[in-house]
Amino acid sequence: MSPKLLNFLREHFPSFKPDYDPFPAYRQRIALDHVRRGDSLFESKEYALALDAYNEAIEFEAVAEAFCNRSCVFVQTADYDRALEDCNRAIKMKPDLAPAFCNRGTAYLGKGDRELALRDYDQAISLKADFAIAICNRGFALFSKGEIDRASVDFDRAVELEPNLALAFRIRGVVSFCNRRFAQARKDCAEATRLDANDCNNLIWLYLANVRDGLTKKAQVQAEGMDLDEWPGPGFAFLLGSLTREGLLAASHDENLYKQREQLCAAHFFIGQAELFNGHLVEAAESFRNAIASGAMNCLEYVAAERELQDVK
């Protein structure tokens, strides 16, 4: 209830009880409408507009779903501290809200705390056993710890539950890439690209899997219509030979230190791959060490760099 209306009622109706709210269900319904609009915008990758919609929902009525889903925007933009704040508020308001635990786990992983991330992913899955994204994310956290078998079970389960989840196919492809099963990596990354051709990450990993499997002609996947100026586009442009190493490193810089750390990790990994293609093992090892030095353990490229370094030391 707005302060203006509250003051009016107090002035003209002395018996009015300020704690009484005659329209809670209505206000909650409108707030949830804003949340659904935000969800649609988020799915379309219109993150700024999605954030506006979630903010409008919270201004109208502070529902747990609005804080939970707004945290997705903050995770996407690597604003992990604000994501944690929103998840904590959502969980306090609605302790059985599984997506809030999943999002908080991803925020913890972004800050480098695998154990807290795994705890929250486990909680999300205990609340919703068929939560494919939480299972996929837990698989990545396990994979980043070197628990390959448990991670593989999670990826297979996530794909079984949600066959259109491009992220699960891509991460499973990267697991195969790291285990030197390049044919399987190509298959999964190709499926990820088919499901979401607008995600440049899928194209990048398909390219890398093709090259490492010796299919240099197939490696030249089409980048037409893809924005190679916005990250991770510069990484793809570098691999295709249309951007210099210096240009790639410059493109990885960002005002958000978490985001810069992740992008710098990926940039060094891509440079390492290019050095490998050219047979420069010493230079490749240096680039992979630089990727690891970023500390961005929530990135696929970080885990892949650790694996590559085992072979090129």
C-alpha positions, 0 to 999 in steps of 0.5 A: 500500500502506498504511503500516500494512500496510507496517510489518507486512510489514517487521516479520514478513518481514525479506526483504520488499522495500518497493518490491514491490507485489503488487496494482497492477492491482487498485488501479488498477482500483478507482481508475478505478471511482471516476473513472467514478463521478465522471464520471457525477456531473460529467455530472449537474452534481453537482460537489461529489460528483464532486470527492469521487469523484475524491479517493477515486480519488486516495487509492486510487491516483494515476492520471492520469485522476483528476487530469485529470478532477478538473481539470474540477471546478476549471475548472467552479468557476473554480479555475484554479490548482488545475486547472493543478496537476492537469493538469500532474500528469496530463500528467507521468504520461501525456503522451498524455492528450488531455483533460488538455491540453484542460482545461489549455487551458481553465484557461489561458484562464480566467487570460487566456492565449489563446496558451497555451490555443491551444497546449494545444488544438492538442496535444489535437487532435493526440493525438485528431483527433476531440476535439469539445470541444477543437475547440469550445474552440479555436474559441472561443479563436480567436473571442476573438482575432478569427479568425472564419473559423478559429473557424467552421471549428472550430465546424462541425467540432465539431458534425459530430463530436458533434451532441449537443454543446450547447456547440458550438451555443451558441458558434456561435450567439453567433458569429452573434449577434456577426456580426448573423446573428440568425436563425442565432443563434436557430437554434443557440441553440434547438438548444443549448436543446433538447439541454440545457434545464437550462443557463440559459446556453442560454436566455439566449442564445436570449432575446437572439437572439430579441429582437435579431431582433425576435421579442419574443413568442418572446423570452419563453421559458419559465423554469419549473423553472429555478433563477433564484437560482443563477448565471447564473439572476439574469441571466435573471431580470434580462432577464425583468424580475423582478430589478433592476440592483442585484440582478443586480450583487449576485448576481454577487459571489463569494468566488472572484475568477475566478468573480466576474470572469466573473459581473460581466462577464456582468452588465454585458453583460446590463445593456447588452443591456437598455439597447439594448432601451430605446434607451439607446445611451450607457448601453449603451456604458458597460455594455459597457465595464464588461464588458470592463473585467472582463478575463474574456476567457474569457467569451462575454459579454466577446467579445460586449461587444467586438462590441457596443461597435463599434456603439454608440460 
